């Protein structure tokens, strides 16, 4: 039972990572697409992107983060959107979000 659950979780995580890399590695834009990730993986990806950019939006340009509205989540309830709002607010990161679940993370002033 436990081994199966652990293996199942690892397979889902690997699939999430592959989907994320496929959508983001060739982007060339200042955009991060979180579709297909779990909440912990999405928050980790945002933390990594912010660290790489020096804390906010490097070079004065905002970082676009696409979280989505939860249309593909179980029960059509957003999971990443509220978690990302709480995460950014708790760290004092200036952001705006539109009705489609797209965030603009503004660089520190």
RODO-2510 file (C-alpha; in nm, 4 decimals, decimal comma):
residues 109
     n   res          X          Y          Z
     1     x     0,0000     0,0000     0,0000
     2     x     0,2524     0,2643     0,1090
     3     x     0,5036     0,1718    -0,1599
     4     x     0,2344     0,1999    -0,4268
     5     x     0,1242     0,5396    -0,2969
     6     x     0,4829     0,6676    -0,2897
     7     x     0,5481     0,5392    -0,6419
     8     x     0,2219     0,6888    -0,7683
     9     x     0,3100     1,0262    -0,6163
    10     x     0,6573     1,0162    -0,7759
    11     x     0,5090     0,9369    -1,1181
    12     x     0,2648     1,2293    -1,0919
    13     x     0,5455     1,4638    -0,9818
    14     x     0,7659     1,3518    -1,2726
    15     x     0,4795     1,4082    -1,5174
    16     x     0,4208     1,7558    -1,3724
    17     x     0,7874     1,8457    -1,4056
    18     x     0,8025     1,7218    -1,7665
    19     x     0,4915     1,9224    -1,8574
    20     x     0,6313     2,2333    -1,6872
    21     x     0,9689     2,2087    -1,8607
    22     x     0,8010     2,1542    -2,1968
    23     x     0,5943     2,4711    -2,1595
    24     x     0,8612     2,6947    -2,0119
    25     x     1,2139     2,6002    -2,1215
    26     x     1,1855     2,7325    -2,4770
    27     x     0,9706     3,0305    -2,3946
    28     x     1,2306     3,3071    -2,4244
    29     x     0,9741     3,5357    -2,2612
    30     x     0,9396     3,6527    -1,9067
    31     x     0,6475     3,4158    -1,8535
    32     x     0,5986     3,1179    -1,6276
    33     x     0,3121     2,8758    -1,7053
    34     x     0,2095     2,6738    -1,3995
    35     x    -0,0606     2,4631    -1,5651
    36     x    -0,0302     2,0963    -1,4772
    37     x     0,1733     2,1488    -1,1609
    38     x     0,0733     2,0663    -0,8080
    39     x     0,0498     2,3568    -0,5647
    40     x     0,3861     2,2770    -0,3976
    41     x     0,5595     2,2392    -0,7360
    42     x     0,4030     2,5632    -0,8641
    43     x     0,5163     2,7604    -0,5593
    44     x     0,8636     2,6111    -0,5899
    45     x     0,8777     2,7143    -0,9576
    46     x     0,7770     3,0711    -0,8687
    47     x     1,0354     3,0864    -0,5881
    48     x     1,3022     2,9657    -0,8319
    49     x     1,2016     3,2210    -1,0976
    50     x     1,2052     3,5035    -0,8427
    51     x     1,5454     3,3951    -0,7127
    52     x     1,6843     3,3826    -1,0663
    53     x     1,5531     3,7331    -1,1321
    54     x     1,6894     3,8782    -0,8099
    55     x     1,3716     3,8793    -0,6028
    56     x     1,1093     4,0415    -0,8205
    57     x     1,1061     4,1223    -1,1853
    58     x     1,4593     4,1701    -1,3105
    59     x     1,5329     4,4520    -1,5486
    60     x     1,2208     4,6428    -1,4577
    61     x     0,9887     4,4118    -1,6529
    62     x     0,7171     4,2310    -1,4609
    63     x     0,7215     3,8524    -1,4537
    64     x     0,4047     3,7026    -1,6007
    65     x     0,2871     3,3938    -1,4123
    66     x    -0,0006     3,1953    -1,5609
    67     x    -0,1760     3,0057    -1,2821
    68     x    -0,5157     2,9618    -1,4453
    69     x    -0,8584     2,9829    -1,2850
    70     x    -0,8980     2,6151    -1,2005
    71     x    -1,1050     2,5146    -1,5029
    72     x    -0,9157     2,1845    -1,5278
    73     x    -0,8969     2,1177    -1,1532
    74     x    -1,1212     1,8731    -0,9717
    75     x    -1,4539     2,0417    -0,9078
    76     x    -1,3365     2,3384    -1,1183
    77     x    -1,1889     2,4870    -0,8017
    78     x    -0,8627     2,6757    -0,8405
    79     x    -0,5826     2,5385    -0,6261
    80     x    -0,2743     2,7291    -0,7427
    81     x    -0,4409     3,0718    -0,7705
    82     x    -0,5296     3,1173    -0,4004
    83     x    -0,2058     2,9537    -0,2854
    84     x     0,0020     3,1854    -0,5046
    85     x    -0,1871     3,4925    -0,3834
    86     x    -0,1179     3,3959    -0,0217
    87     x     0,2461     3,3116    -0,0982
    88     x     0,3165     3,6429    -0,2723
    89     x     0,1307     3,8486    -0,0105
    90     x     0,3164     3,6822     0,2753
    91     x     0,6475     3,7782     0,1145
    92     x     0,5480     4,1368     0,0358
    93     x     0,5798     4,0862    -0,3398
    94     x     0,3845     4,3435    -0,5402
    95     x     0,1496     4,1717    -0,7859
    96     x    -0,1739     4,2042    -0,9759
    97     x    -0,3938     3,9240    -1,1070
    98     x    -0,6628     3,9227    -1,3731
    99     x    -0,9793     3,7144    -1,4063
   100     x    -0,8040     3,4504    -1,6174
   101     x    -0,5589     3,3691    -1,3367
   102     x    -0,2622     3,5500    -1,4888
   103     x    -0,0366     3,7271    -1,2398
   104     x     0,1999     4,0166    -1,3027
   105     x     0,4787     4,0179    -1,0449
   106     x     0,6143     4,3688    -1,0312
   107     x     0,9827     4,4353    -0,9617
   108     x     1,0802     4,5972    -0,6340
   109     x     1,1027     4,9756    -0,6572
***
